[in-house]
Amino acid sequence: MRLLLDKLWRLILKTYILNEISLIVPCYNEQESLPVFFNEINKTMKTMGCTYELLFVDDGSSDNTLEILKAASENDPHIRYISFSRNFGKESAMYAGFCNAHGKYIAVMDADLQDPPALLPEMLRLIKEDGYDSVATRRISRKGEPAIKSFFARQFYKLINRISDANIVDGARDFRLMKKEMVDVIVSMSEYNRFSKGIFGWIGFKTYWLPFENHERIAGETKWSFWKLFKYAIEGIINFSNVPLNIASWFGIFMTVIDFFAIIFIVIRKLIFGDPVAGWASTVCIITLIGGIQLFCMGIMGQYISKTYSEVKNRPHYIVSESSLDDIEKIK
């Protein structure tokens, strides 16, 4: 009987979808954070007075995250979950959530409460009353974050805004509330190599940036090491800018011009002084420099080729091992 009532309630939620908020929560080894998150998000959603669904995406966790989500979904009809067959990354988890969220307004946030649920009522008000398509959050401080990490993060935002069409605000978080129409556009951009911050900025739409003070994790450890963040930044630059390729091209042109004048100089020196041997040390240095520049440029081109290779293989963004959703595609 309980199972029947649960299915009936879920059917009602889908039927009255226009009054519903879908909240997407990617999870990777968040067994310590989830109980606190459930308590905080339910309190916030009840104060908002609207129907809602909580869509958790388990990104191949190795702890008890999935078991906690299963138990929670049995006790709370608002909670639904998707579990991947392995760890595909946060970008894939967010994409899976966007593909399977049914709300009129769709939000994405982390389970560690670094994205404060208390901001949701104001975010919804701004969309409904002020006509925004989305409300995004940005940290105005980096309290508790290592200084070196903060420095490179700021430099990354400055760099990518200069060399790409993506408008990414310094301190931008993935935490944002969007209209379903905006999410549909994001889903239509089905590229394999995803950089959501860049996608949000590239597609446009009227966005309000809501500032807030930095919040530290309530439990557990961050999954983003400095090296992972660095690789993520490189992916963002390559996905949204051709400037590195242009730099490689200009390096080639510049070195060709230098080589041309060097050849003229060597020929004249030979004709006038007849001494082709002197200067072997400087020649070796120049050859080494040119070789390094060539390898650097080949590395840049290799990055773009590898991204193209990933795209043309057309592999799925994620593979679902199990889910509480009835209409989900197992491979997407």
C-alpha positions in Angstrom: 0.0 0.0 0.0 2.8 2.4 0.9 4.5 1.7 -2.5 1.3 2.5 -4.3 0.9 5.8 -2.4 4.4 6.7 -3.2 3.9 6.1 -6.9 0.7 8.1 -6.8 2.5 11.0 -5.1 5.2 11.0 -7.6 2.6 11.1 -10.4 1.0 14.1 -8.8 4.3 15.9 -8.6 4.8 15.3 -12.4 1.2 16.3 -13.1 1.6 19.7 -11.4 5.1 20.3 -12.7 4.6 24.0 -13.4 4.6 24.7 -9.6 7.7 22.6 -8.9 11.4 23.3 -8.2 13.9 20.6 -9.2 17.1 20.7 -7.1 20.0 18.7 -8.6 22.6 17.6 -6.1 25.7 15.8 -7.4 27.2 13.5 -4.8 30.6 11.8 -4.5 31.4 10.2 -1.2 29.1 12.5 0.8 27.9 10.0 3.5 28.8 12.4 6.3 27.3 15.5 4.7 23.9 14.1 3.5 22.1 13.7 6.8 22.8 17.4 7.6 21.9 18.4 4.1 18.6 16.6 4.2 17.6 18.5 7.3 18.7 21.9 6.0 17.2 21.6 2.5 13.8 20.3 3.7 13.5 23.2 6.2 14.3 25.7 3.4 11.9 24.1 0.9 9.0 24.0 3.4 9.4 27.7 4.1 9.2 28.4 0.3 5.7 26.8 0.1 6.0 25.2 -3.3 6.2 21.7 -4.6 9.7 20.4 -5.2 11.8 17.4 -6.0 15.4 16.6 -4.8 17.3 14.8 -7.5 20.5 13.3 -6.2 23.1 12.0 -8.6 25.5 9.5 -7.0 28.7 9.8 -9.1 30.1 6.3 -8.4 30.7 6.8 -4.6 32.8 4.2 -2.8 31.2 4.9 0.6 27.6 4.6 1.8 26.3 7.5 -0.1 24.0 5.4 -2.3 22.6 3.4 0.6 21.8 6.7 2.4 20.0 8.0 -0.7 18.0 4.8 -1.1 16.8 4.9 2.5 15.9 8.6 2.2 14.0 8.1 -1.0 11.9 5.4 0.6 10.9 7.8 3.5 10.6 11.0 1.5 8.7 11.1 -1.8 10.4 14.3 -2.8 13.8 12.5 -3.0 14.9 10.8 -6.2 18.3 9.4 -7.1 20.5 8.3 -10.0 23.5 6.2 -9.4 26.4 5.9 -12.0 28.2 2.7 -12.7 31.5 4.5 -11.9 32.8 7.9 -11.2 32.2 10.0 -14.3 32.9 13.4 -12.7 30.8 16.3 -11.5 30.1 17.6 -15.0 28.5 14.3 -16.0 26.5 14.3 -12.8 25.1 17.8 -13.4 24.3 16.9 -17.0 22.4 13.8 -15.9 20.5 16.0 -13.5 19.6 18.5 -16.2 18.4 15.7 -18.5 16.1 14.2 -15.8 14.8 17.3 -13.9 11.2 18.1 -14.5 10.7 21.4 -12.6 9.7 24.7 -13.9 12.7 26.1 -12.1 15.8 24.0 -11.8 18.7 24.5 -9.4 22.0 22.8 -8.9 24.0 22.8 -5.7 26.5 20.8 -3.7 25.7 18.5 -0.8 28.4 19.9 1.5 26.4 23.1 2.3 29.1 25.3 0.8 26.1 26.4 -1.3 23.7 27.8 1.4 20.1 26.5 0.9 18.9 29.7 2.6 19.6 31.6 -0.6 17.0 29.7 -2.6 14.0 31.9 -1.5 15.7 35.1 -2.7 16.9 33.4 -5.9 13.3 32.3 -6.7 12.0 35.8 -5.9 14.4 37.4 -8.3 13.4 35.2 -11.1 9.7 35.5 -10.5 9.5 39.2 -9.7 12.5 40.8 -11.5 12.3 38.8 -14.8 15.7 37.1 -14.7 16.2 33.8 -16.5 18.6 32.6 -13.8 20.2 33.6 -10.6 23.7 32.5 -10.0 25.8 32.8 -6.9 29.4 34.1 -6.5 31.6 34.1 -3.5 32.8 37.6 -2.4 35.4 36.1 -0.1 37.6 33.0 -0.1 38.0 32.7 3.7 39.4 29.4 4.7 40.9 28.7 1.2 44.7 28.4 0.7 46.2 31.6 -0.6 47.9 30.0 -3.5 44.7 28.4 -4.6 42.8 31.7 -4.4 45.5 33.5 -6.4 45.4 31.0 -9.3 41.6 30.9 -9.3 41.4 34.7 -9.7 44.0 34.6 -12.5 42.1 31.9 -14.3 38.9 34.0 -14.3 40.8 37.0 -15.6 42.4 34.9 -18.3 39.4 33.0 -19.6 37.2 36.2 -19.8 39.9 37.9 -21.9 40.4 35.0 -24.4 36.9 33.5 -24.7 33.3 34.5 -25.3 32.2 32.9 -22.0 31.4 35.4 -19.3 32.5 33.9 -16.0 32.4 36.1 -12.9 35.2 35.8 -10.4 34.1 33.6 -7.6 31.3 32.0 -9.6 29.8 28.8 -8.1 27.8 26.1 -9.9 25.0 26.9 -7.5 22.3 28.6 -9.5 18.5 28.6 -10.1 17.3 28.6 -13.7 14.2 28.5 -15.7 13.4 25.2 -17.5 13.8 27.0 -20.9 17.4 27.8 -20.1 18.2 24.3 -18.9 16.7 22.9 -22.1 19.3 24.9 -24.0 22.1 23.6 -21.8 20.9 20.0 -22.4 20.9 20.6 -26.1 24.6 21.3 -25.9 25.5 17.7 -25.6 29.3 18.0 -26.1 31.3 15.3 -24.3 34.0 17.6 -22.9 31.8 19.8 -20.7 32.7 23.0 -18.8 29.4 24.1 -17.3 30.7 27.5 -16.0 31.6 28.3 -19.6 28.4 26.9 -21.0 26.3 29.0 -18.6 28.1 32.2 -19.7 28.2 31.3 -23.4 24.5 30.7 -23.9 23.6 34.1 -22.4 20.2 34.7 -20.9 19.5 37.4 -18.3 21.4 36.4 -15.2 21.6 38.0 -11.7 24.7 37.4 -9.7 23.9 36.9 -6.0 27.0 37.5 -3.7 27.5 35.6 -0.5 30.3 34.9 2.0 32.3 31.7 1.6 31.1 28.7 3.6 33.4 25.8 4.5 32.3 22.2 4.1 30.2 20.8 7.0 31.8 17.4 6.8 34.2 15.3 4.8 37.1 16.5 2.6 37.1 18.4 -0.6 37.3 16.3 -3.8 39.1 19.1 -5.7 42.8 19.0 -5.3 45.0 21.8 -6.7 46.0 19.5 -9.6 42.4 18.6 -10.4 41.4 22.3 -10.4 44.4 23.0 -12.7 43.3 20.4 -15.2 39.7 21.6 -15.0 40.9 25.2 -15.8 42.9 23.9 -18.8 39.8 22.1 -20.1 37.8 25.3 -19.7 40.3 27.3 -21.7 40.5 24.7 -24.5 36.8 24.2 -24.7 35.9 27.9 -25.0 38.9 29.5 -26.6 41.0 29.2 -29.8 43.6 31.6 -28.5 46.1 28.9 -27.5 46.1 27.7 -31.1 46.5 31.3 -32.3 49.5 31.7 -30.0 51.0 28.5 -31.5 50.5 29.9 -35.0 52.1 33.3 -34.1 55.0 31.5 -32.5 55.5 29.7 -35.8 55.4 32.9 -37.9 57.7 34.7 -35.5 60.3 32.0 -35.5 60.1 31.7 -39.3 60.9 35.4 -39.6 63.8 35.1 -37.1 65.2 32.0 -39.1 65.0 34.0 -42.4 67.1 36.8 -41.1 69.4 34.3 -39.4 70.1 32.6 -42.7 70.8 35.9 -44.4 73.2 36.8 -41.6 75.0 33.4 -41.8 75.4 33.7 -45.6 76.8 37.2 -45.4 79.1 36.2 -42.6 80.4 33.3 -44.7 81.0 35.4 -47.7 82.8 38.2 -45.9 84.7 36.4 -43.1 84.7 32.8 -44.3 84.1 31.6 -40.7 81.2 29.2 -40.5 82.4 27.4 -37.4 82.4 30.1 -34.7 79.3 30.5 -32.5 78.5 26.8 -32.0 77.3 27.4 -28.4 74.8 30.0 -29.4 73.6 27.8 -32.3 72.9 24.9 -29.9 71.0 27.3 -27.6 68.9 28.5 -30.5 68.2 25.0 -31.7 67.1 24.0 -28.2 64.9 27.1 -27.9 63.3 26.4 -31.2 62.8 22.7 -30.4 61.2 23.7 -27.1 58.8 26.1 -28.8 57.9 23.5 -31.4 57.1 20.9 -28.7 55.1 23.5 -26.8 53.0 24.3 -29.9 52.6 20.6 -30.8 51.4 20.0 -27.2 48.7 22.8 -27.6 47.5 21.3 -30.9 47.6 17.8 -29.3 45.1 19.1 -26.6 42.7 20.2 -29.2 43.1 17.0 -31.2 42.5 14.9 -28.1 39.2 16.8 -27.4 38.1 16.3 -31.0 39.0 12.6 -30.6 36.8 12.3 -27.5 33.9 14.0 -29.2 34.0 11.9 -32.4 34.0 8.6 -30.4 30.5 9.6 -29.2 30.8 7.8 -25.9 28.0 8.3 -23.4 28.4 11.1 -20.8 27.4 8.6 -18.1 26.1 5.1 -17.5 23.4 4.5 -14.9 23.6 1.4 -12.7 20.4 2.0 -10.8 17.9 4.7 -10.2 14.5 5.5 -8.5 13.4 7.2 -11.7 11.0 5.1 -13.9 11.7 6.9 -17.2 15.5 7.4 -17.1 17.8 6.4 -20.0 20.5 4.0 -18.7 23.1 5.4 -21.1 23.1 9.0 -22.1 
